[in-house]
Amino acid sequence: MTHRLLKYACFCLLIICTVSGHAQEDGGRKLRAKRKNARVKTRLSVSPVIGLYKTNAHHTSSPRQKMAFCGSLKEEIRLDKQNKCFLMVGAEYMLHGLSFNSYYFYPDSIQLYNGHMDYRYSLLIHELDFPLQLKYSFRRENNSIWSHYIFAGYCYRWLVASDLQVTQSGQEVDFQHEKLKFKNPAFNPVNNAFMNVGLGMQKNTPMKQNAFFVELQFRYGLSPFYFNESFAPSSMYISGSHIFLTLGLKF
């Protein structure tokens, strides 16, 4: 009786091992297949932004950046089988601005540049950016929990709208929608570009092909922008570069 039970137990164990081996092999194939990232992935992110502005020191003083942020939607296109090289394209909305002291000339007044910049200009800017960036990952993103990468590229800029407020001792003197232009336009006075470079860290979930990422990015403006108003000094050129700290999801 005991001998028969032993044979039966061995037989059952053999069947279980065989089925388990087939299941593990099948699961392994599925896992490897799922780790192959899709060719195109969507990246959604938001960034607090630090603005680095430089104004005409002869006509302005004390420039200060306003609170700024950027929202981004990009498509990431895989370029190689190793899951290391990618092309990123998309659209971004950035809200930013600055304030500075300057002169204010009333109609029919004599424009004296006497160094008394008693008026505070506050400029709020809405713009759309269209990035074209190359990304290189130091590890395969479909086979690593953590991967680090660098990226660089070109961002086409479009100044959509701006608001200008002028105050003196806290009292509003003027407020209007302002038409900003670039000193060196690209096809249109409201268009120019950024050059950008950055680095990032990404936490991957290979089974779901999703990721959470953090980036630090620097954008250099290729042309200053300016505005012309009868009450403002001439040559109101403003150069701007920006630092982005980005949090986002890839799915």
C-alpha positions as CSV (number, residue, x, y, z in Angstrom):
1,M,0.0,0.0,0.0
2,T,2.8,2.4,0.9
3,H,4.7,1.5,-2.3
4,R,1.6,2.3,-4.4
5,L,1.1,5.7,-2.6
6,L,4.8,6.5,-3.2
7,K,4.5,5.7,-6.9
8,Y,1.3,7.8,-7.1
9,A,3.0,10.8,-5.4
10,C,6.0,10.6,-7.7
11,F,3.7,10.5,-10.7
12,C,1.8,13.6,-9.5
13,L,5.0,15.5,-8.8
14,L,6.2,14.7,-12.3
15,I,3.0,16.1,-13.8
16,I,3.1,19.2,-11.7
17,C,6.7,19.9,-12.6
18,T,6.1,19.4,-16.3
19,V,3.0,21.7,-16.3
20,S,4.8,24.3,-14.2
21,G,7.8,24.3,-16.5
22,H,5.6,24.9,-19.5
23,A,3.8,27.7,-17.7
24,Q,7.0,29.4,-16.6
25,E,8.4,29.2,-20.2
26,D,5.2,30.6,-21.6
27,G,5.2,33.3,-19.0
28,G,8.8,34.1,-19.8
29,R,8.0,34.5,-23.5
30,K,5.1,36.8,-22.6
31,L,7.3,38.9,-20.3
32,R,10.0,39.3,-22.9
33,A,7.4,40.3,-25.5
34,K,5.8,42.8,-23.2
35,R,9.2,44.4,-22.5
36,K,9.6,45.3,-26.1
37,N,8.4,49.0,-26.0
38,A,6.0,50.3,-28.5
39,R,7.6,52.4,-31.2
40,V,5.6,55.5,-30.1
41,K,4.9,56.6,-26.5
42,T,3.1,59.7,-25.1
43,R,4.8,61.9,-22.6
44,L,2.7,64.2,-20.4
45,S,4.5,66.6,-18.0
46,V,4.4,69.8,-16.0
47,S,7.4,72.1,-15.1
48,P,8.0,74.9,-12.7
49,V,10.2,77.4,-14.6
50,I,13.0,79.8,-13.5
51,G,13.4,82.7,-15.9
52,L,16.8,84.3,-16.4
53,Y,16.1,87.7,-18.0
54,K,18.5,90.5,-19.1
55,T,17.1,93.9,-19.9
56,N,18.6,97.1,-21.4
57,A,20.6,98.5,-18.4
58,H,20.4,102.0,-19.8
59,H,16.6,102.2,-19.7
60,T,15.6,99.6,-17.0
61,S,16.7,98.4,-13.6
62,S,15.9,95.7,-11.0
63,P,14.4,93.0,-13.4
64,R,12.7,90.2,-11.5
65,Q,11.0,87.1,-12.9
66,K,7.4,86.2,-12.2
67,M,6.1,82.7,-11.2
68,A,6.2,80.6,-14.3
69,F,5.3,77.1,-15.5
70,C,5.1,74.9,-18.6
71,G,2.7,72.1,-19.6
72,S,4.0,69.7,-22.2
73,L,2.5,67.0,-24.4
74,K,5.0,65.1,-26.6
75,E,5.3,61.9,-28.6
76,E,8.4,59.8,-28.1
77,I,9.4,57.8,-31.1
78,R,11.9,54.9,-30.7
79,L,14.7,55.0,-33.3
80,D,16.6,51.8,-32.6
81,K,16.0,48.2,-31.4
82,Q,18.1,48.7,-28.3
83,N,15.5,51.1,-26.8
84,K,18.2,53.7,-26.2
85,C,17.7,56.4,-29.0
86,F,14.5,58.4,-29.3
87,L,13.0,61.4,-31.1
88,M,10.6,63.6,-29.2
89,V,8.1,66.0,-30.8
90,G,5.1,67.8,-29.4
91,A,3.6,71.1,-28.2
92,E,4.0,73.0,-25.0
93,Y,2.3,76.0,-23.3
94,M,4.5,78.3,-21.2
95,L,3.3,81.1,-18.9
96,H,6.1,83.4,-17.8
97,G,7.0,87.0,-17.3
98,L,9.0,89.7,-15.5
99,S,8.9,93.1,-13.9
100,F,11.4,95.9,-14.0
101,N,11.8,99.7,-13.3
102,S,11.8,102.1,-16.1
103,Y,10.7,105.5,-17.4
104,Y,7.1,106.5,-18.3
105,F,6.6,109.5,-20.7
106,Y,3.2,111.2,-20.8
107,P,1.9,112.6,-24.1
108,D,3.6,115.8,-25.2
109,S,6.2,115.5,-22.4
110,I,9.9,115.9,-22.8
111,Q,11.6,112.5,-22.8
112,L,14.4,113.0,-20.2
113,Y,16.6,110.0,-19.4
114,N,17.7,111.4,-16.1
115,G,18.2,108.1,-14.2
116,H,14.9,108.4,-12.2
117,M,13.2,105.1,-13.1
118,D,10.1,105.5,-10.9
119,Y,7.7,103.3,-12.8
120,R,7.3,99.6,-12.5
121,Y,6.6,97.6,-15.6
122,S,5.0,94.2,-15.3
123,L,4.9,91.9,-18.3
124,L,3.0,88.6,-18.5
125,I,3.7,86.4,-21.5
126,H,1.8,83.4,-23.0
127,E,3.6,81.4,-25.5
128,L,3.5,78.0,-27.4
129,D,6.6,76.0,-28.0
130,F,7.1,73.2,-30.4
131,P,10.1,71.0,-29.4
132,L,12.1,68.7,-31.6
133,Q,14.5,66.8,-29.4
134,L,16.8,63.8,-29.5
135,K,17.1,61.6,-26.4
136,Y,19.7,59.0,-25.6
137,S,19.2,56.6,-22.7
138,F,22.3,55.0,-21.0
139,R,20.3,51.8,-20.3
140,R,17.7,49.8,-22.2
141,E,14.4,51.3,-21.1
142,N,12.5,48.0,-21.8
143,N,14.8,46.0,-19.5
144,S,15.6,48.3,-16.6
145,I,13.7,49.6,-13.6
146,W,15.8,52.8,-13.5
147,S,17.3,54.5,-16.6
148,H,19.1,57.8,-17.0
149,Y,19.3,59.8,-20.2
150,I,20.3,63.1,-21.8
151,F,18.5,65.1,-24.5
152,A,19.0,68.2,-26.6
153,G,17.2,69.9,-29.4
154,Y,15.4,72.9,-30.9
155,C,12.1,74.5,-29.7
156,Y,10.2,76.8,-32.1
157,R,8.5,79.6,-30.2
158,W,5.3,81.5,-30.8
159,L,4.4,84.5,-28.6
160,V,0.7,84.2,-28.5
161,A,-0.4,87.0,-26.2
162,S,1.1,89.4,-23.5
163,D,-0.2,91.8,-20.9
164,L,1.6,94.9,-19.8
165,Q,0.9,96.8,-16.6
166,V,2.7,100.0,-15.5
167,T,2.4,101.3,-11.9
168,Q,3.9,104.1,-9.8
169,S,4.1,103.7,-6.0
170,G,1.6,100.9,-6.3
171,Q,-1.0,102.9,-8.3
172,E,-1.8,101.6,-11.8
173,V,-0.9,104.1,-14.5
174,D,-1.5,101.9,-17.6
175,F,-2.7,98.4,-18.5
176,Q,-3.0,96.9,-22.0
177,H,-2.5,93.9,-24.1
178,E,1.0,94.1,-25.6
179,K,2.3,93.0,-29.0
180,L,5.7,91.5,-28.4
181,K,8.1,91.0,-31.3
182,F,11.4,89.2,-31.6
183,K,14.5,91.3,-32.7
184,N,15.5,88.5,-35.1
185,P,12.2,86.8,-36.2
186,A,11.9,83.4,-37.7
187,F,9.4,83.7,-40.6
188,N,7.1,86.0,-38.4
189,P,7.8,88.8,-35.9
190,V,6.2,86.7,-33.1
191,N,8.3,83.5,-33.8
192,N,11.8,82.5,-32.9
193,A,13.4,79.6,-31.1
194,F,15.1,78.1,-28.0
195,M,18.1,75.7,-28.1
196,N,17.9,73.3,-25.2
197,V,19.8,70.6,-23.4
198,G,18.8,68.5,-20.4
199,L,19.2,65.3,-18.4
200,G,16.7,63.0,-16.8
201,M,16.0,60.0,-14.7
202,Q,13.2,57.5,-15.4
203,K,11.5,54.8,-13.4
204,N,10.2,52.2,-15.8
205,T,7.4,49.6,-15.4
206,P,8.4,47.1,-18.2
207,M,5.3,44.9,-17.9
208,K,3.0,47.9,-18.5
209,Q,5.5,49.9,-20.7
210,N,4.9,53.0,-18.6
211,A,7.3,55.3,-16.8
212,F,7.6,58.2,-14.4
213,F,10.4,60.7,-15.1
214,V,12.1,63.7,-13.7
215,E,14.1,66.1,-15.8
216,L,16.4,69.2,-15.5
217,Q,16.5,71.3,-18.6
218,F,18.1,74.6,-19.8
219,R,16.7,76.6,-22.7
220,Y,18.6,79.4,-24.3
221,G,16.6,82.0,-26.2
222,L,18.2,82.7,-29.6
223,S,16.7,86.2,-29.9
224,P,15.6,89.0,-27.5
225,F,12.0,90.2,-27.7
226,Y,10.8,93.8,-27.3
227,F,7.8,96.1,-27.5
228,N,7.3,99.7,-28.8
229,E,5.0,102.2,-27.0
230,S,4.9,106.0,-27.0
231,F,5.1,106.1,-23.2
232,A,8.1,103.7,-23.0
233,P,11.8,104.2,-23.7
234,S,13.2,103.0,-27.0
235,S,15.2,99.8,-27.3
236,M,13.2,97.8,-24.7
237,Y,15.0,94.6,-25.6
238,I,14.7,91.7,-23.2
239,S,16.8,88.5,-23.5
240,G,15.5,85.4,-21.7
241,S,16.7,81.9,-20.9
242,H,14.9,79.4,-18.7
243,I,15.6,76.5,-16.3
244,F,12.9,73.7,-16.2
245,L,12.4,71.2,-13.5
246,T,10.0,68.6,-15.0
247,L,7.8,65.9,-13.6
248,G,5.9,63.6,-16.0
249,L,4.5,60.3,-17.1
250,K,5.2,58.2,-20.2
251,F,2.4,55.9,-21.3
